[in-house]
Amino acid sequence: MPQSFEEFLARYTPELPIWQFLMNLVCAGLMCYVLGRIYIAYGRALSNRRRFARNFMLIGMTTMVVISIVKSSLALSLGLVGALSIVRFRTAIKEPEELAYLFIAIAIGLGAGADQLLITVAAVAVLFGVIWISRRDREEDEDGNLFVTVNSSGDQKLSLSRITETLGRQCRGLSLKRFEDFGDRLEASYLISFDSYDQLEATVGELQSQGDVQVSVVDHGGIL
């Protein structure tokens, strides 16, 4: 007797072995942990990389659990489509690099949840190799060891060109990384290389003598 589509959806629920589920979950967690360590070491986002990397294991393992559950039931899969259509994520991702690492964490969860561990491990290994190679190429191109953020506001707000010109007098390498103008306040972030602390101190003093300026300096490799 032919089954109706509703009966097929209700009965099509294959069991997922618990040992296999736990192994996939542990593997997904380990790969996301390694991904987090790589992001902390090789990432170049200006945000707190160590705090952001803590989310990778949670995202990857949660994705793996969701995929493992819904793949065993067509009814749950269709329900998930409807549920996701009303979910809204309002946290802004400012750095494209952060979004790329989040996609890798989600891909790890998808692969482990679909019980494709071998392919997932191989793909993640290749991705880690690409990250390492691109980091080495980027290190050769970058000429800077400090992130300098300049805030200028009020009636004596400095222009971007004036800030850049002042910084360029003393530094060896200068690269603008972020610029925001809020009307009454300007914020600019640079990747800069100084030969000595005296040059840095002289530059900060010159900037502050020109107007209402606040300067923040952070080591290039220590934004954690």
DOFI-227335 format. One record per residue (C-alpha): x, y, z; residue in three letters; chain; residue number from 1. Coordinates in pm, whole numbers, m for minus. Example, Ala and Ser with C-alpha at 12.3 -4.5 7.8 and 13.67 -1.06 7.14 Angstrom:
% residues 2
+--------+--------+--------+------+------+------+
:      u :      v :      w : pati : nuse : voza :
+--------+--------+--------+------+------+------+
:   1230 :   m450 :    780 :  Ala :    A :    1 :
:   1367 :   m106 :    714 :  Ser :    A :    2 :
+--------+--------+--------+------+------+------+
% end
This chain:
% residues 224
+--------+--------+--------+------+------+------+
:      u :      v :      w : pati : nuse : voza :
+--------+--------+--------+------+------+------+
:      0 :      0 :      0 :  Met :    A :    1 :
:    159 :    331 :   m104 :  Pro :    A :    2 :
:    240 :    571 :    175 :  Gln :    A :    3 :
:    135 :    933 :    181 :  Ser :    A :    4 :
:    402 :   1201 :    191 :  Phe :    A :    5 :
:    310 :   1287 :    553 :  Glu :    A :    6 :
:    351 :    923 :    662 :  Glu :    A :    7 :
:    688 :    904 :    486 :  Phe :    A :    8 :
:    811 :   1214 :    669 :  Leu :    A :    9 :
:    694 :   1075 :   1004 :  Ala :    A :   10 :
:    858 :    734 :    957 :  Arg :    A :   11 :
:   1183 :    839 :    789 :  Tyr :    A :   12 :
:   1389 :    884 :   1104 :  Thr :    A :   13 :
:   1705 :    667 :   1087 :  Pro :    A :   14 :
:   1894 :    630 :   1412 :  Glu :    A :   15 :
:   2231 :    801 :   1454 :  Leu :    A :   16 :
:   2484 :    588 :   1649 :  Pro :    A :   17 :
:   2578 :    771 :   1967 :  Ile :    A :   18 :
:   2947 :    676 :   1944 :  Trp :    A :   19 :
:   2966 :    812 :   1591 :  Gln :    A :   20 :
:   2791 :   1132 :   1697 :  Phe :    A :   21 :
:   3030 :   1185 :   1988 :  Leu :    A :   22 :
:   3335 :   1118 :   1772 :  Met :    A :   23 :
:   3216 :   1370 :   1514 :  Asn :    A :   24 :
:   3144 :   1623 :   1788 :  Leu :    A :   25 :
:   3490 :   1585 :   1944 :  Val :    A :   26 :
:   3661 :   1610 :   1604 :  Cys :    A :   27 :
:   3464 :   1923 :   1517 :  Ala :    A :   28 :
:   3559 :   2077 :   1850 :  Gly :    A :   29 :
:   3928 :   1997 :   1802 :  Leu :    A :   30 :
:   3936 :   2142 :   1450 :  Met :    A :   31 :
:   3760 :   2459 :   1567 :  Cys :    A :   32 :
:   4003 :   2488 :   1857 :  Tyr :    A :   33 :
:   4299 :   2470 :   1618 :  Val :    A :   34 :
:   4122 :   2723 :   1396 :  Leu :    A :   35 :
:   4097 :   2959 :   1692 :  Gly :    A :   36 :
:   4467 :   2926 :   1773 :  Arg :    A :   37 :
:   4554 :   2995 :   1410 :  Ile :    A :   38 :
:   4329 :   3302 :   1407 :  Tyr :    A :   39 :
:   4495 :   3437 :   1722 :  Ile :    A :   40 :
:   4843 :   3381 :   1579 :  Ala :    A :   41 :
:   4788 :   3478 :   1216 :  Tyr :    A :   42 :
:   4480 :   3703 :   1216 :  Gly :    A :   43 :
:   4519 :   4074 :   1154 :  Arg :    A :   44 :
:   4178 :   4206 :   1263 :  Ala :    A :   45 :
:   4187 :   4507 :   1494 :  Leu :    A :   46 :
:   3932 :   4355 :   1732 :  Ser :    A :   47 :
:   4011 :   4135 :   2032 :  Asn :    A :   48 :
:   4119 :   3819 :   1849 :  Arg :    A :   49 :
:   4147 :   3597 :   2155 :  Arg :    A :   50 :
:   3793 :   3677 :   2268 :  Arg :    A :   51 :
:   3652 :   3638 :   1916 :  Phe :    A :   52 :
:   3827 :   3301 :   1867 :  Ala :    A :   53 :
:   3646 :   3159 :   2169 :  Arg :    A :   54 :
:   3328 :   3151 :   1960 :  Asn :    A :   55 :
:   3465 :   2913 :   1698 :  Phe :    A :   56 :
:   3425 :   2593 :   1901 :  Met :    A :   57 :
:   3073 :   2688 :   2006 :  Leu :    A :   58 :
:   2969 :   2777 :   1650 :  Ile :    A :   59 :
:   3127 :   2471 :   1491 :  Gly :    A :   60 :
:   2998 :   2219 :   1745 :  Met :    A :   61 :
:   2649 :   2373 :   1750 :  Thr :    A :   62 :
:   2633 :   2359 :   1371 :  Thr :    A :   63 :
:   2743 :   1997 :   1382 :  Met :    A :   64 :
:   2469 :   1908 :   1634 :  Val :    A :   65 :
:   2201 :   2082 :   1426 :  Val :    A :   66 :
:   2307 :   1912 :   1102 :  Ile :    A :   67 :
:   2332 :   1570 :   1272 :  Ser :    A :   68 :
:   1974 :   1603 :   1398 :  Ile :    A :   69 :
:   1804 :   1744 :   1093 :  Val :    A :   70 :
:   1975 :   1511 :    844 :  Lys :    A :   71 :
:   1799 :   1214 :   1007 :  Ser :    A :   72 :
:   1453 :   1355 :    943 :  Ser :    A :   73 :
:   1309 :   1525 :    639 :  Leu :    A :   74 :
:   1040 :   1678 :    857 :  Ala :    A :   75 :
:   1300 :   1840 :   1082 :  Leu :    A :   76 :
:   1493 :   1959 :    776 :  Ser :    A :   77 :
:   1187 :   2133 :    636 :  Leu :    A :   78 :
:   1108 :   2276 :    978 :  Gly :    A :   79 :
:   1460 :   2414 :   1005 :  Leu :    A :   80 :
:   1412 :   2610 :    682 :  Val :    A :   81 :
:   1106 :   2778 :    830 :  Gly :    A :   82 :
:   1278 :   2843 :   1162 :  Ala :    A :   83 :
:   1582 :   3004 :   1002 :  Leu :    A :   84 :
:   1363 :   3231 :    794 :  Ser :    A :   85 :
:   1256 :   3419 :   1108 :  Ile :    A :   86 :
:   1598 :   3432 :   1278 :  Val :    A :   87 :
:   1783 :   3761 :   1258 :  Arg :    A :   88 :
:   2144 :   3814 :   1361 :  Phe :    A :   89 :
:   2208 :   4182 :   1437 :  Arg :    A :   90 :
:   2575 :   4167 :   1542 :  Thr :    A :   91 :
:   2780 :   4350 :   1281 :  Ala :    A :   92 :
:   3095 :   4184 :   1149 :  Ile :    A :   93 :
:   3329 :   4475 :   1074 :  Lys :    A :   94 :
:   3629 :   4279 :    944 :  Glu :    A :   95 :
:   3603 :   4054 :    634 :  Pro :    A :   96 :
:   3870 :   3836 :    793 :  Glu :    A :   97 :
:   3638 :   3762 :   1087 :  Glu :    A :   98 :
:   3363 :   3656 :    847 :  Leu :    A :   99 :
:   3602 :   3424 :    663 :  Ala :    A :  100 :
:   3701 :   3245 :    984 :  Tyr :    A :  101 :
:   3335 :   3216 :   1089 :  Leu :    A :  102 :
:   3258 :   3047 :    756 :  Phe :    A :  103 :
:   3541 :   2801 :    817 :  Ile :    A :  104 :
:   3400 :   2717 :   1162 :  Ala :    A :  105 :
:   3054 :   2666 :   1013 :  Ile :    A :  106 :
:   3199 :   2451 :    733 :  Ala :    A :  107 :
:   3370 :   2231 :    994 :  Ile :    A :  108 :
:   3037 :   2183 :   1170 :  Gly :    A :  109 :
:   2858 :   2107 :    844 :  Leu :    A :  110 :
:   3116 :   1850 :    736 :  Gly :    A :  111 :
:   3125 :   1675 :   1074 :  Ala :    A :  112 :
:   2746 :   1680 :   1101 :  Gly :    A :  113 :
:   2715 :   1521 :    757 :  Ala :    A :  114 :
:   2953 :   1243 :    872 :  Asp :    A :  115 :
:   3221 :   1346 :    620 :  Gln :    A :  116 :
:   3513 :   1361 :    861 :  Leu :    A :  117 :
:   3786 :   1256 :    619 :  Leu :    A :  118 :
:   3689 :   1517 :    359 :  Ile :    A :  119 :
:   3646 :   1781 :    629 :  Thr :    A :  120 :
:   3986 :   1715 :    786 :  Val :    A :  121 :
:   4154 :   1721 :    445 :  Ala :    A :  122 :
:   3981 :   2046 :    346 :  Ala :    A :  123 :
:   4062 :   2213 :    679 :  Val :    A :  124 :
:   4428 :   2109 :    649 :  Ala :    A :  125 :
:   4444 :   2270 :    304 :  Val :    A :  126 :
:   4276 :   2586 :    436 :  Leu :    A :  127 :
:   4524 :   2607 :    723 :  Phe :    A :  128 :
:   4806 :   2575 :    472 :  Gly :    A :  129 :
:   4659 :   2855 :    263 :  Val :    A :  130 :
:   4632 :   3077 :    572 :  Ile :    A :  131 :
:   4997 :   3008 :    662 :  Trp :    A :  132 :
:   5120 :   3079 :    310 :  Ile :    A :  133 :
:   4916 :   3400 :    278 :  Ser :    A :  134 :
:   5046 :   3516 :    616 :  Arg :    A :  135 :
:   5408 :   3472 :    502 :  Arg :    A :  136 :
:   5340 :   3665 :    182 :  Asp :    A :  137 :
:   5166 :   3940 :    379 :  Arg :    A :  138 :
:   5456 :   3970 :    623 :  Glu :    A :  139 :
:   5690 :   4043 :    332 :  Glu :    A :  140 :
:   5460 :   4319 :    206 :  Asp :    A :  141 :
:   5381 :   4482 :    540 :  Glu :    A :  142 :
:   5619 :   4738 :    681 :  Asp :    A :  143 :
:   5492 :   4814 :   1028 :  Gly :    A :  144 :
:   5510 :   4704 :   1387 :  Asn :    A :  145 :
:   5261 :   4931 :   1565 :  Leu :    A :  146 :
:   4891 :   5006 :   1531 :  Phe :    A :  147 :
:   4843 :   5377 :   1599 :  Val :    A :  148 :
:   4488 :   5508 :   1640 :  Thr :    A :  149 :
:   4438 :   5884 :   1631 :  Val :    A :  150 :
:   4117 :   6046 :   1760 :  Asn :    A :  151 :
:   4060 :   6415 :   1691 :  Ser :    A :  152 :
:   3745 :   6606 :   1785 :  Ser :    A :  153 :
:   3606 :   6948 :   1870 :  Gly :    A :  154 :
:   3676 :   7280 :   1704 :  Asp :    A :  155 :
:   4041 :   7184 :   1651 :  Gln :    A :  156 :
:   3966 :   6858 :   1473 :  Lys :    A :  157 :
:   4254 :   6762 :   1243 :  Leu :    A :  158 :
:   4202 :   6646 :    887 :  Ser :    A :  159 :
:   4310 :   6303 :    768 :  Leu :    A :  160 :
:   4576 :   6451 :    539 :  Ser :    A :  161 :
:   4726 :   6652 :    825 :  Arg :    A :  162 :
:   4739 :   6350 :   1056 :  Ile :    A :  163 :
:   4897 :   6137 :    783 :  Thr :    A :  164 :
:   5153 :   6406 :    703 :  Glu :    A :  165 :
:   5250 :   6444 :   1070 :  Thr :    A :  166 :
:   5290 :   6070 :   1118 :  Leu :    A :  167 :
:   5491 :   6035 :    798 :  Gly :    A :  168 :
:   5764 :   6276 :    909 :  Arg :    A :  169 :
:   5910 :   6044 :   1172 :  Gln :    A :  170 :
:   5807 :   5692 :   1074 :  Cys :    A :  171 :
:   5977 :   5445 :    840 :  Arg :    A :  172 :
:   5659 :   5280 :    709 :  Gly :    A :  173 :
:   5299 :   5405 :    709 :  Leu :    A :  174 :
:   4975 :   5237 :    599 :  Ser :    A :  175 :
:   4620 :   5359 :    666 :  Leu :    A :  176 :
:   4403 :   5071 :    792 :  Lys :    A :  177 :
:   4079 :   5237 :    905 :  Arg :    A :  178 :
:   3925 :   5581 :    876 :  Phe :    A :  179 :
:   3594 :   5707 :   1019 :  Glu :    A :  180 :
:   3461 :   6064 :   1019 :  Asp :    A :  181 :
:   3164 :   6129 :   1248 :  Phe :    A :  182 :
:   3135 :   6500 :   1173 :  Gly :    A :  183 :
:   3256 :   6637 :   1504 :  Asp :    A :  184 :
:   3503 :   6353 :   1558 :  Arg :    A :  185 :
:   3758 :   6177 :   1339 :  Leu :    A :  186 :
:   3923 :   5841 :   1402 :  Glu :    A :  187 :
:   4205 :   5696 :   1192 :  Ala :    A :  188 :
:   4409 :   5379 :   1245 :  Ser :    A :  189 :
:   4752 :   5322 :   1090 :  Tyr :    A :  190 :
:   5006 :   5044 :   1071 :  Leu :    A :  191 :
:   5335 :   5221 :   1137 :  Ile :    A :  192 :
:   5700 :   5130 :   1184 :  Ser :    A :  193 :
:   5927 :   5349 :   1399 :  Phe :    A :  194 :
:   6300 :   5306 :   1438 :  Asp :    A :  195 :
:   6300 :   5426 :   1799 :  Ser :    A :  196 :
:   6072 :   5524 :   2086 :  Tyr :    A :  197 :
:   6199 :   5879 :   2055 :  Asp :    A :  198 :
:   6043 :   5905 :   1711 :  Gln :    A :  199 :
:   5714 :   5775 :   1845 :  Leu :    A :  200 :
:   5717 :   6017 :   2138 :  Glu :    A :  201 :
:   5801 :   6310 :   1911 :  Ala :    A :  202 :
:   5521 :   6220 :   1671 :  Thr :    A :  203 :
:   5262 :   6189 :   1948 :  Val :    A :  204 :
:   5373 :   6523 :   2094 :  Gly :    A :  205 :
:   5350 :   6696 :   1757 :  Glu :    A :  206 :
:   5000 :   6562 :   1697 :  Leu :    A :  207 :
:   4876 :   6670 :   2041 :  Gln :    A :  208 :
:   5023 :   7018 :   1995 :  Ser :    A :  209 :
:   4812 :   7074 :   1684 :  Gln :    A :  210 :
:   4469 :   7027 :   1839 :  Gly :    A :  211 :
:   4242 :   6811 :   2053 :  Asp :    A :  212 :
:   4403 :   6476 :   1974 :  Val :    A :  213 :
:   4411 :   6141 :   2154 :  Gln :    A :  214 :
:   4660 :   5878 :   2042 :  Val :    A :  215 :
:   4649 :   5504 :   2116 :  Ser :    A :  216 :
:   4945 :   5278 :   2033 :  Val :    A :  217 :
:   4926 :   4897 :   2031 :  Val :    A :  218 :
:   5189 :   4644 :   1927 :  Asp :    A :  219 :
:   5115 :   4488 :   1589 :  His :    A :  220 :
:   5147 :   4131 :   1716 :  Gly :    A :  221 :
:   4984 :   4190 :   2051 :  Gly :    A :  222 :
:   4626 :   4285 :   1970 :  Ile :    A :  223 :
:   4475 :   3998 :   2166 :  Leu :    A :  224 :
+--------+--------+--------+------+------+------+
% end
